[in-house]
Amino acid sequence: MIGNPFINEVLSKAIENYLKYKDKPEEPIFFSFPVQVIKTLVFIYGELDIINPYITHNEHNMGGFNSNLSKYGFPLEKVNHFNQLFLEFQKELQENQFPNLAVIQIQKYLIDMYFEKLHTMHKNGEDEEAFCSYLYLESNQNPYIIGDRNRFIKDPSELTKYYQSVSFEKKHEFALEELRRNTLIPDAYLLCGYNLAQIESLNDVDLRNVNAQIYQFFKVDASLPDRDEILQKAVNYYRKYGNRITSGNGYVDFLLFASIFATAIFVAVLMIFY
């Protein structure tokens, strides 16, 4: 290395050893942890994106090392932490710390980088098996990997579980939406024998069931977009005339009201015991 090290001395030395031994892959140093990380980066981003910034000493500018690592969506602040972890790895190695926490975090970042690329490039992961051959997962039977895995990692299943979790998340689209409790107008509950404290105590499933009974009692189609406006009119009619618009069958109306009344009693009993 001439002049100041690229990024830091540990990462710079790792790239230097990668270039020195990539044509001698049987050499043990080619499987040392720092070089193995560089090999993984080359697999993810391509050799040009990793080696060219080293040659031109471009760390931060466009087309530089940090820029290239973040181009698929891996956050720049994590790139900076990733670089710093090389120094932490060396420090923990010299102090014989076990487990080497920097090793574990670097591996997790590499997993994140790979799946960020898959997600951004809309790839289906056809090279996923090859990628796993670079990682310190339980399934990797490379003797050099096994040796360093035992040397640096206390619980090998931690990385395996992390890999599976990130893989599942990135391969499935999740949209989180707020689930709002759909409470009806208070008079609708009161006229059917509920009090508002009872309604407030219901879980979401029970509330939906009670609402369905309320709509049915007032002869309101719950599938209509303006169902709450219609319910308000039905409640006003009930309050004005003392009855609702009936189904035309007195026996059916009696059973419907009886079912609502029974539900209200059941909720009241639950509140007493809980």
The 8 nearest C-alpha neighbors of each residue, nearest first, counted from 0:
[[1, 2, 4, 3, 15, 12, 11, 5],
 [0, 2, 3, 4, 5, 56, 11, 54],
 [3, 1, 4, 0, 5, 56, 8, 11],
 [2, 4, 5, 1, 0, 8, 7, 6],
 [5, 3, 8, 7, 11, 6, 2, 0],
 [4, 6, 11, 7, 56, 53, 3, 8],
 [7, 5, 4, 58, 11, 10, 8, 82],
 [8, 6, 4, 5, 10, 9, 11, 86],
 [7, 9, 11, 4, 10, 12, 5, 6],
 [10, 8, 12, 11, 7, 85, 86, 13],
 [11, 9, 13, 12, 7, 8, 85, 14],
 [10, 12, 5, 8, 14, 13, 9, 4],
 [13, 11, 15, 9, 10, 14, 8, 16],
 [12, 14, 34, 10, 16, 33, 11, 15],
 [15, 13, 17, 11, 16, 12, 18, 37],
 [14, 16, 12, 18, 13, 17, 19, 11],
 [17, 15, 19, 13, 18, 14, 20, 12],
 [16, 18, 14, 15, 20, 19, 21, 34],
 [17, 19, 15, 16, 21, 20, 14, 22],
 [20, 18, 16, 17, 21, 15, 22, 23],
 [19, 21, 23, 22, 17, 18, 16, 29],
 [20, 22, 23, 17, 18, 24, 19, 29],
 [21, 23, 20, 24, 19, 18, 25, 17],
 [22, 24, 20, 21, 25, 26, 29, 19],
 [25, 23, 26, 21, 22, 29, 20, 27],
 [24, 26, 23, 27, 29, 30, 20, 28],
 [25, 27, 24, 28, 29, 23, 20, 30],
 [28, 26, 29, 30, 25, 31, 143, 24],
 [29, 27, 31, 30, 26, 34, 16, 20],
 [28, 30, 27, 26, 31, 24, 20, 34],
 [31, 29, 28, 27, 35, 32, 34, 143],
 [32, 30, 28, 34, 29, 33, 35, 27],
 [31, 33, 35, 34, 30, 36, 147, 102],
 [34, 32, 36, 13, 35, 31, 37, 10],
 [35, 33, 13, 37, 36, 31, 32, 17],
 [34, 36, 32, 38, 33, 37, 30, 31],
 [35, 37, 39, 33, 34, 38, 40, 32],
 [38, 36, 40, 34, 39, 35, 41, 14],
 [39, 37, 35, 41, 36, 40, 34, 42],
 [40, 38, 42, 36, 37, 41, 133, 35],
 [41, 39, 37, 43, 42, 38, 44, 36],
 [40, 42, 45, 46, 38, 44, 39, 43],
 [41, 43, 39, 40, 45, 44, 38, 130],
 [44, 42, 40, 41, 113, 45, 39, 112],
 [45, 43, 41, 42, 40, 48, 46, 49],
 [44, 46, 41, 47, 42, 48, 43, 49],
 [45, 47, 41, 49, 48, 50, 44, 42],
 [46, 48, 51, 50, 49, 45, 44, 41],
 [49, 47, 46, 45, 51, 50, 67, 44],
 [50, 48, 46, 47, 51, 52, 41, 64],
 [49, 51, 53, 47, 52, 46, 48, 54],
 [50, 52, 54, 47, 53, 49, 48, 55],
 [53, 51, 57, 55, 63, 64, 56, 54],
 [54, 52, 56, 50, 51, 55, 5, 57],
 [53, 55, 51, 52, 56, 50, 57, 5],
 [56, 54, 52, 57, 53, 51, 63, 50],
 [57, 55, 53, 52, 54, 58, 5, 63],
 [58, 56, 52, 63, 55, 59, 60, 64],
 [57, 59, 63, 64, 65, 56, 60, 52],
 [58, 60, 63, 65, 57, 66, 64, 61],
 [61, 59, 63, 62, 58, 57, 66, 65],
 [62, 60, 63, 66, 59, 67, 57, 64],
 [61, 63, 66, 67, 60, 64, 52, 48],
 [62, 64, 57, 58, 60, 52, 66, 59],
 [63, 65, 58, 67, 52, 66, 68, 49],
 [66, 64, 68, 67, 59, 63, 58, 78],
 [67, 65, 63, 69, 64, 68, 62, 61],
 [66, 68, 70, 64, 69, 65, 63, 62],
 [69, 67, 65, 66, 70, 64, 78, 73],
 [68, 70, 73, 66, 72, 67, 71, 75],
 [69, 71, 67, 72, 68, 66, 73, 116],
 [72, 70, 116, 69, 115, 73, 119, 68],
 [71, 73, 69, 70, 74, 115, 119, 116],
 [72, 74, 69, 71, 112, 75, 115, 68],
 [75, 73, 77, 76, 69, 72, 78, 68],
 [74, 76, 78, 77, 69, 79, 73, 65],
 [77, 75, 79, 78, 74, 80, 81, 73],
 [78, 76, 80, 79, 75, 74, 81, 73],
 [77, 79, 75, 81, 76, 80, 82, 65],
 [80, 78, 76, 82, 77, 81, 83, 75],
 [79, 81, 77, 83, 82, 78, 84, 76],
 [80, 82, 78, 84, 79, 83, 77, 105],
 [83, 81, 79, 80, 84, 85, 78, 6],
 [82, 84, 80, 85, 81, 86, 79, 87],
 [83, 85, 87, 81, 86, 82, 101, 88],
 [86, 84, 88, 83, 87, 82, 9, 10],
 [87, 85, 89, 84, 88, 83, 9, 90],
 [88, 86, 84, 90, 89, 85, 101, 91],
 [87, 89, 101, 85, 91, 86, 90, 84],
 [88, 90, 92, 86, 87, 91, 93, 85],
 [91, 89, 87, 93, 92, 88, 86, 94],
 [90, 92, 94, 96, 88, 93, 89, 95],
 [93, 91, 89, 95, 90, 94, 88, 96],
 [92, 94, 90, 91, 95, 89, 96, 88],
 [93, 95, 91, 92, 96, 90, 89, 97],
 [96, 94, 92, 93, 91, 97, 99, 90],
 [95, 97, 91, 94, 99, 98, 92, 93],
 [98, 96, 99, 151, 95, 152, 153, 150],
 [97, 99, 152, 151, 153, 100, 96, 150],
 [98, 100, 151, 97, 101, 102, 96, 91],
 [99, 101, 103, 102, 98, 104, 88, 97],
 [100, 102, 88, 104, 103, 99, 84, 105],
 [103, 101, 105, 100, 104, 99, 106, 88],
 [102, 104, 106, 100, 101, 105, 107, 99],
 [105, 103, 107, 101, 106, 102, 108, 100],
 [106, 104, 108, 102, 107, 103, 101, 109],
 [105, 107, 109, 103, 104, 108, 102, 110],
 [108, 106, 104, 110, 109, 105, 111, 103],
 [107, 109, 111, 105, 110, 106, 112, 104],
 [110, 108, 112, 106, 111, 107, 105, 113],
 [111, 109, 107, 113, 108, 112, 106, 114],
 [110, 112, 108, 109, 114, 113, 115, 107],
 [113, 111, 109, 115, 110, 114, 73, 108],
 [114, 112, 116, 110, 115, 111, 43, 109],
 [113, 115, 117, 116, 111, 112, 118, 110],
 [116, 114, 112, 118, 113, 117, 71, 111],
 [115, 117, 119, 71, 114, 113, 118, 120],
 [118, 116, 122, 114, 120, 115, 119, 121],
 [117, 119, 121, 115, 116, 120, 114, 169],
 [120, 118, 116, 121, 117, 71, 115, 72],
 [119, 121, 117, 122, 118, 116, 71, 115],
 [122, 120, 118, 119, 117, 123, 116, 124],
 [123, 121, 117, 120, 124, 118, 125, 119],
 [122, 124, 125, 121, 117, 170, 118, 126],
 [125, 123, 127, 126, 122, 117, 128, 114],
 [124, 126, 127, 123, 128, 122, 129, 130],
 [127, 125, 124, 129, 128, 130, 123, 131],
 [126, 128, 130, 124, 129, 125, 131, 123],
 [129, 127, 131, 130, 126, 132, 125, 124],
 [128, 130, 132, 126, 127, 131, 133, 125],
 [131, 129, 127, 132, 128, 133, 126, 134],
 [132, 130, 128, 134, 133, 129, 127, 139],
 [131, 133, 129, 130, 134, 139, 128, 141],
 [134, 132, 131, 130, 39, 135, 35, 129],
 [135, 133, 131, 136, 132, 106, 130, 139],
 [134, 136, 148, 144, 139, 137, 133, 106],
 [135, 137, 138, 139, 134, 159, 158, 155],
 [138, 136, 139, 155, 156, 159, 135, 140],
 [137, 139, 136, 140, 135, 159, 131, 132],
 [138, 140, 136, 137, 141, 132, 135, 144],
 [141, 139, 142, 138, 145, 144, 137, 143],
 [140, 142, 144, 143, 139, 145, 132, 146],
 [143, 141, 145, 144, 140, 146, 139, 147],
 [144, 142, 146, 145, 141, 30, 147, 27],
 [143, 145, 141, 147, 142, 146, 148, 135],
 [146, 144, 142, 148, 143, 147, 141, 149],
 [145, 147, 143, 149, 144, 148, 142, 150],
 [148, 146, 150, 144, 149, 145, 151, 143],
 [147, 149, 145, 152, 150, 151, 146, 144],
 [150, 148, 147, 146, 151, 152, 145, 153],
 [149, 151, 147, 148, 146, 152, 97, 98],
 [150, 152, 99, 98, 148, 149, 147, 97],
 [153, 151, 98, 148, 154, 149, 155, 150],
 [152, 154, 98, 155, 151, 149, 97, 150],
 [153, 155, 156, 152, 157, 158, 98, 149],
 [156, 154, 157, 137, 158, 152, 153, 136],
 [155, 157, 159, 154, 158, 160, 137, 136],
 [158, 156, 160, 155, 159, 154, 161, 103],
 [159, 157, 161, 160, 156, 155, 162, 136],
 [158, 160, 156, 162, 161, 157, 136, 163],
 [159, 161, 163, 157, 162, 158, 156, 164],
 [162, 160, 158, 164, 159, 163, 157, 165],
 [161, 163, 159, 165, 160, 164, 166, 158],
 [164, 162, 166, 160, 161, 165, 167, 159],
 [163, 165, 161, 167, 166, 162, 160, 168],
 [166, 164, 168, 162, 167, 163, 169, 161],
 [167, 165, 163, 169, 164, 168, 162, 170],
 [166, 168, 170, 164, 165, 169, 163, 171],
 [169, 167, 165, 171, 166, 170, 164, 172],
 [168, 170, 166, 171, 167, 165, 118, 114],
 [171, 169, 167, 168, 166, 172, 118, 123],
 [172, 170, 168, 169, 167, 173, 166, 118],
 [171, 173, 174, 170, 169, 168, 167, 175],
 [174, 172, 171, 175, 168, 169, 170, 176],
 [175, 173, 176, 172, 171, 177, 168, 178],
 [176, 174, 173, 177, 178, 172, 179, 171],
 [177, 175, 178, 174, 179, 173, 180, 172],
 [176, 178, 179, 175, 180, 174, 181, 203],
 [179, 177, 176, 180, 181, 175, 203, 204],
 [178, 180, 181, 177, 182, 203, 176, 207],
 [181, 179, 182, 178, 203, 206, 207, 202],
 [180, 182, 179, 183, 207, 206, 210, 203],
 [181, 183, 180, 184, 210, 206, 185, 198],
 [182, 184, 185, 181, 187, 210, 227, 188],
 [183, 185, 186, 187, 182, 188, 231, 227],
 [186, 184, 187, 188, 183, 189, 195, 182],
 [187, 185, 189, 188, 184, 190, 234, 183],
 [188, 186, 185, 190, 189, 184, 234, 191],
 [189, 187, 193, 191, 186, 185, 190, 192],
 [188, 190, 186, 193, 192, 191, 187, 194],
 [189, 191, 187, 188, 192, 186, 193, 234],
 [190, 192, 188, 189, 193, 187, 259, 260],
 [191, 193, 189, 190, 263, 260, 188, 194],
 [194, 192, 189, 188, 263, 191, 197, 195],
 [193, 195, 197, 196, 189, 198, 188, 192],
 [194, 196, 198, 197, 199, 193, 185, 188],
 [197, 195, 199, 198, 194, 200, 193, 201],
 [196, 198, 200, 195, 199, 194, 193, 201],
 [199, 197, 195, 200, 201, 196, 194, 206],
 [198, 200, 196, 197, 201, 195, 202, 206],
 [199, 201, 197, 198, 196, 202, 270, 195],
 [202, 200, 198, 199, 206, 205, 203, 197],
 [201, 203, 205, 204, 206, 200, 199, 207],
 [202, 204, 206, 205, 207, 201, 180, 181],
 [205, 203, 207, 206, 202, 208, 201, 209],
 [204, 206, 208, 207, 202, 203, 201, 209],
 [207, 205, 203, 209, 208, 204, 201, 202],
 [208, 206, 210, 204, 205, 209, 211, 203],
 [207, 209, 205, 211, 206, 210, 204, 212],
 [208, 210, 212, 206, 211, 207, 205, 213],
 [211, 209, 213, 207, 212, 208, 206, 214],
 [210, 212, 208, 214, 209, 213, 215, 207],
 [213, 211, 215, 209, 210, 214, 216, 208],
 [212, 214, 210, 216, 215, 211, 209, 217],
 [215, 213, 219, 211, 217, 212, 216, 218],
 [214, 216, 218, 212, 213, 217, 219, 211],
 [217, 215, 213, 218, 214, 212, 255, 256],
 [216, 218, 214, 215, 219, 233, 213, 243],
 [219, 217, 215, 216, 214, 220, 244, 246],
 [220, 218, 214, 217, 215, 221, 230, 226],
 [219, 221, 222, 223, 226, 218, 214, 215],
 [222, 220, 223, 226, 219, 214, 211, 215],
 [221, 223, 220, 224, 226, 225, 219, 214],
 [222, 224, 226, 225, 221, 220, 219, 227],
 [223, 225, 226, 222, 227, 221, 228, 220],
 [226, 224, 228, 223, 227, 229, 230, 222],
 [227, 225, 229, 223, 228, 224, 221, 230],
 [228, 226, 230, 229, 225, 231, 183, 224],
 [229, 227, 231, 230, 225, 226, 232, 233],
 [228, 230, 226, 232, 227, 231, 233, 225],
 [229, 231, 227, 233, 228, 232, 226, 234],
 [230, 232, 228, 234, 229, 233, 227, 235],
 [233, 231, 235, 229, 230, 234, 236, 228],
 [234, 232, 230, 236, 231, 235, 237, 217],
 [233, 235, 237, 231, 236, 232, 230, 238],
 [236, 234, 232, 238, 237, 233, 239, 231],
 [237, 235, 233, 239, 234, 238, 240, 232],
 [236, 238, 242, 243, 234, 241, 235, 240],
 [237, 239, 235, 241, 236, 240, 234, 242],
 [240, 238, 236, 237, 241, 235, 242, 234],
 [241, 239, 237, 242, 238, 236, 243, 235],
 [240, 242, 237, 238, 239, 243, 236, 235],
 [243, 241, 237, 240, 244, 238, 236, 245],
 [242, 244, 237, 245, 217, 236, 233, 241],
 [245, 243, 246, 242, 217, 218, 233, 237],
 [246, 244, 247, 243, 252, 248, 218, 249],
 [245, 247, 248, 252, 244, 251, 218, 249],
 [248, 246, 245, 249, 252, 251, 244, 250],
 [247, 249, 251, 246, 250, 252, 245, 253],
 [248, 250, 252, 251, 253, 247, 246, 245],
 [249, 251, 253, 252, 248, 254, 255, 247],
 [252, 250, 254, 248, 253, 249, 255, 246],
 [251, 253, 249, 255, 250, 254, 256, 248],
 [252, 254, 250, 256, 251, 255, 257, 249],
 [255, 253, 257, 251, 252, 256, 258, 250],
 [256, 254, 252, 258, 257, 253, 251, 216],
 [255, 257, 259, 253, 258, 254, 260, 252],
 [256, 258, 254, 260, 255, 259, 253, 261],
 [259, 257, 261, 255, 260, 256, 254, 262],
 [260, 258, 262, 256, 261, 257, 263, 255],
 [259, 261, 257, 263, 262, 258, 256, 264],
 [260, 262, 258, 264, 259, 263, 257, 265],
 [263, 261, 265, 259, 264, 260, 266, 258],
 [262, 264, 260, 266, 265, 261, 193, 267],
 [263, 265, 267, 261, 262, 266, 268, 260],
 [266, 264, 262, 268, 267, 263, 261, 269],
 [267, 265, 269, 263, 268, 264, 262, 270],
 [266, 268, 264, 270, 265, 269, 263, 271],
 [269, 267, 271, 265, 270, 266, 264, 272],
 [270, 268, 266, 272, 271, 267, 273, 265],
 [269, 271, 267, 273, 268, 272, 266, 197],
 [270, 272, 268, 269, 273, 267, 266, 265],
 [273, 271, 269, 270, 268, 267, 266, 265],
 [272, 270, 271, 269, 268, 267, 200, 266]]
